[in-house]
Amino acid sequence: MSLSTLNTPSADEPARERDGRTTAAPALSELTTLRVGGPVDEYVQAESEAELIDAVRAADDAGRPLLVIGGGSNLLVADEGFAGVVVRDARQGLDADLEDSCGTDGACGGASLRLPAGQDWDAFVAEAVANEWVGVEALSGIPGTVGAAPVQNIGAYGQEVSGVVASVVTWDRATGSRRTFTLSELGFGYRTSLLKRTMRADGGEGAPWYPTPRYVVLEVNLQMRLGSLSAPVGYGELARRLGVEVGQRAPSAEVREAVLELRGGKGMLLDGVGGAPGATSPDHDRWSAGSFFTNPVLPADAADELPDDAPRFAVRSATPESTVSPSLGVVDPTLVKTSAAWLIEHAGFTKGFGLAGEHSPARLSTRHTLALTNRGGATAADVVALARTVRDGVRDAFGIELEPEPVLVGTAL
């Protein structure tokens, strides 16, 4: 089974030659969902795996800085731009091998899926739900591409992509060859993976690869259970919306609908659900990189120092016992996760907060304090100044240092 029409380029996407290499380089503000960032020296849009590898190898051979992007939804790039090569993976499509035989216990087979790294993530999730492939329904509405999903180990509403990943095929920039990582080798954790950890060092000689990891994702292979019911619902807010208990299942289509409603109410959806770089919207709460800070994971004894009413969530293993029937994961009793949004709000930063009040070009979303937004005309420096103020305020109030979730290029908090 082969599906190759999951997504088509947005009409709002900057019109550029689509032959793998161009001379008219767009600014990063055109390629990122925060709509900030300066010019680039060279821009390559890869339409095939060969074009992607050639562009990466050429940049590395020349010793030029390299930034590989997909949807641009997890990037904050400096106003000075990027003095190197920006490569955008524009590949779309999906190959699926299905085993639909069912046993006497009612359990059916699985779907083995192979996707190019450039595939739009939410378009894939919609296809998965429509085809009753279980395990990503709660990840609906997350912007970006399939290739970025395992790097960041994207997660939402109690579900993480690590629950369905079987393997990831990469281009190893150090050896100039393809390398495949199995689930057990990927080292998944909360919003991290082995792939992400190689961004700044390879763990051996410490060679820097920033702002792109040593291993550039070429292809992601997923193993998913077949069925009309979702994986166990692992988040209280979603369970309440669905009218089920945490740990119970619900129809996957209803889970997707509920997640999109929840994300939309928090301003955490881009235009067209998954969105596209370069798209415009009058709703500036959508001009963001999604959640700007990760939820802090604390040692259990440190969590005891939090105020009594601070949220506390169990921390579960990111590596499932089975990719065919992902579970909620084993709880680690030594760790506790708390809410970055709660910390931000209780440190005195309200929805819509800006350094210059309502006239600030960069402000917290009016719907969710975890999103930093471009209200139109913001610079990267404006966003960084806001992020730094929020981070410092939370640290002063609670002694917890928030970590940014987006990749910061050419700038830092």
N, C-alpha and C positions, 0 to 999 in steps of 0.2 A: 504494500500500500504506500503510495507516495502522494503527499500533499505539497504543492509548491506555490499556492496563492494565498497564504495566510495573511499577507499584508502588502499593501501597495504604498509607494511614497506619498506623503501628504501633498496636497495642492499648494500648501504654504511653504513647502520645503524650498530652499534656495535653488534656483535653476542653475545647474552646472553640468558640464560634460560628464558622462558616466562611462568613461573608457578606462578607469583605473588611475588616471593621473591628470591633474589639471594645473593650469598656471594661475588661474584666478582664485586666490586663497581667500576664503571668508574669514571674518573676525570670529573669535570664539563666542561672542555674544549672539551670533547667528546659529551656533551649534550646541548651545547649552540651554537648559530650561530656566536657569536663573537670568538669562539674557544679559550677562556681564562677561567681560573678557576682551582683551585687545587682539591685534592682528597676529597672524602666523606667517612664518617664512615660506612654508610649502604645505600644500594640502593635497592629500591623495584620497580618493574614494574608491575602495576596493569592491569590485563586483564578483570576484571569484576568490577561492582560497589561494590560488597561485599569485594573484595580484596582491593579496594581503601579505603573504610571505615575502614576495619580492620587495614590497615597500618597507617592511620591517628590516629585512636583511640589508637593503641598501642604506638605510639610515644608520644601522649599527656598524656596518663596514666603514662608513664615512665618519663615524664618531659623532654623529649629530643627535641631539636630544630627540626623543620619540614620545609621542602621545597618541595612543590608540584609543579611539572613542567609539561608542555605539550610539545610544540615544542622548548622551550629554546630560543626563539627569542627575549625575552624582559628581559634578565638577564645579569648582569655583576657581576660575583662572584670573590671574592678575590683569589689571588694566594695561600693563605694558605688553601683554600678549605672550606668545610662546616662540622663542627663537630656535625653532627646530622644525620637525616634520610632524604634522597631524595626519593620522590615518584613520579614516572612518570606514568601518566594516558595514557595508550596505546589503549583505547577502540575506535573503529570505528563503523560507521553505521548511519542509519537514518530511522525513521518511519514517514510516511506522511499520513495524512487524507485530501482528496481533495474534495472540493465542486465546481464543474465546471459548474453549471447552470448559464445561462446568462439572464439578464433582458432586457427589451425593450430599456434601455438607452445604451446597449452595454457593460455594466460592468459585469464582470463574478465574480464567487465566489473566495474563497481563499484557501490557503494551510495551514494546521496546522501541524507543523513539530516538531518532538522531536528528539534531538540529544544528544549523550553522550558528556561529556566535553572534552574527549580526541580526538574527531574527528578533522582531519586536516581541517583547515578553508578553504583554497583555493580549495581543492577538493570538499568541499560542495558548494562553490560559483559556480564552474563549473557545478555541478549537478543542482543547482538552475536555472542557465541561460538556460541549456539544456531543463529543464522541464517547462520553462516560469513561474518561481516563482520570483516575482518582489520585489526589495528592497535592494539587496546586490551586484548588478552588479558593482557598482563603488568601492566596497571593494575588488575587484579582486587583487590577487597577494600579499595580506598581509600575512606574515608568521605567524605560530602559530596555536592554536587550538580554537575550538568553545567555550570551557569553559573560556578561557582568554578573549574572545571578549567582554562580558558584564562587566567584572571586570574593564577593561580599557576603556570601551565604544569606541572601535576602530572606526576610521573614516578616510576617505580619499575622496578627490575630491567632497566635499560637501555632503557626505553621512555618516551616523553613524549607528552602529548596533542597537542603541536604537530605530530606526525607525521601526524595525520588531520584537523586543523582546516582547513576551507576558508574560512570567514568567521564573524564574530561580529556579531550585531545588538545594538545598545546604545541606551540612552536617554542622550542627552547632557544632563547637568544644567546645563551652562553656556548652551546655546542653546535648551533646552526642545524638542528634536526628536530623532527617531530618527537614528542614524548607524551605518552598516555598515562594518566593518573587514575587509579581505581578509587572507589569510595574510601577504602581504608587508608589510602595514601594522602588524601586531600586535607586531612587535619582540620575538619570543620569545627568551628566554635561560634559563639555569638558574634555575628556580623564579621566573621573572619574565616580565613582558610590558609592553607599553605601557599596558594597562589597569591593572595593578597600580601602575605608576609614576605614574599620575595620582591616586593616593590622597591624596597630600600636596600636590601642585602640578600645574598643567597644563602646565608647561614653558614657558609664555609669560609671563603676568602673575604666575604663582606663587600663584594663588588656592588656598587650602586646601580640600580636600573630605573629609579624614579624618573618621571611619574607613571611609568608603565611597568607592570611586573616583569620579572625575568621570563615568565611563561605566559605567552600571548595565547589566549583561548581561540582555538580554531573551530571546535565542535564540542557539543555537549550531548552525552548519551543518558537518557532517562529510562527508568524502569517503573511502570505505574500499574496499579491494580485496575481491573475493569469493574465497573459497577455504577449504579445510579446514585448511591449514597456516598457522602463525603468521607474523608478520613475523620477520625474522632475530633470533635470540635474542642480546641484547647484554650479558648480565651473566653472569659466570663461575659464581656460586653457582647461578643458575637453570639454566644449561647443564649443570652437573654433575648437578643433580637430575633433569634430563630425559634425561641420557645422550647429549648432543650437544655439538658444538663451538660456541664463540662464533661467531656469524655464520650458523649453520645454522638451519633451520626445524624446527618440531615441530608435531604436531596442536594446534590452538588450545585444544581442550577440555583436553588434557593440560597445556598451559601454564597455563591458569587454575587447574586443580586443584593444580598444583605451587606456584603463587604463593600460593594461599590457605593451603596447608600451611605454607609458609615464613613468611608473615605471622602465621598463628595460633601458630606456635612461638615467635614473638618478641612475642606479646601485642599485635600490631598490627591485630587485627580487633575491630570492635565487635559487639554482639549481633546475630544475624541477618545476619552477614557485613557488609553495608553499615551496619547499625545505624540508630538513630533517636534524635533528641533526646528526653530524658525517660526512655529505657529504663533499667532497672536490671539489675545483674549482680553476683553475688557475687565475680566475678573483677575485682579492682580494678586489675590491670594493663591492663584495657580502659578504665578511666576516665582518658582522656588526650586529647591533641590530636595523637596520632601522633608522628612525629619532631618534637621541639621545636626542634632546631637544624638548619640546612642544612649540608651537607658543604662545607667551605671550598674555594673555587677560587682557586688561588695562581698567581702568575707562576712560570714554570718555574725560574728561578734561586732564587726563595724556597723552592720545594719541595725544592731541593737541601739546604737547611738542616734538613730534617726528619730524624729518626733513620732509619737505614738500613732498619729493619723496618716503618716507617710505610707504610700502603697508598698507592699512587699509581695514579690512573685517568686515562685519556685524557679530554679534554674535547672533545665533538663539537658541531657546529653544531646548534642547536635547530630550525632551519628545514630541512625535508626538501627533497630535489630534486623529489619528486613526492608528492602526498597520496594518489594511488591505490596506489602501491607504495612505502611509506616505507622508506628505507634507514637504516643506522645513523648516518648523518651524517658530515660531513667533520671529521677530527681537527684541532684547533688546537694546533700544536706549542709555542705560547708559553705555554700554560696547563696546569696539572695540578690534578686534584681529589683531595683526600684524605678520609679518613673521620672525621667528627665523633665517631662512637662510639668509634673507636680512640683519638682524642685524649682523650676524656673518661675512658676506662678507664685510660690510661697517665698521666693526671694524678692518679690516685689515687681516682677515684670508681667504686665497684663497683656491680654490680646490687643494687637495694634500698637504695642509699644515701639517708639522710635526715639533716637537720640535728640531729635529736634521736634518731638511731638508729632502731631498729625501731618506736619509738612516734611517729615523725614522721607527721603527717597527709598530708604531701606527700613522696613519695620517688621516686627513679628506679625504673623498672619492674624487677621481679625477673627479667625475661627479656631486656631490651634497654636498655642505658644511654642510648639516644637518646630514650626516652620519659619524660616527667615525668608522674607519676600522682597521682591523688587517692585516698588510701587510705580515704576516708570521713571527712567532716567537715572537709576541708581548705578553707581560704579562698584567694582569689586572692592575698592577701599571702603565704601559705605557699608557693604555687607560684612566685611571683616571687622570693622569698628563696632558694629552692632553685636556680632558674635562674641567678640572679645569682652564687651561690656557685660553681656549675659553670663558668659562663662565665669568672669571674675566675681560677679554678684552672687552666683550660686556657691562658688568656692568660699567667699567671705561668710555667707549665711550658714552653710552646712559642712564646710571642709571637704567637699567633693568636687573634683575637677572633671567637668564634662568634656567628653572627647568628640570632636567633629566627625560626622559620618561621611560627608563628601571628601573627595580627594582635592586638596588645595595645591594649586600649581602656581609657582612664582610668588606665593604669599604664605603667611602663616599667622596663627593666632598668638 
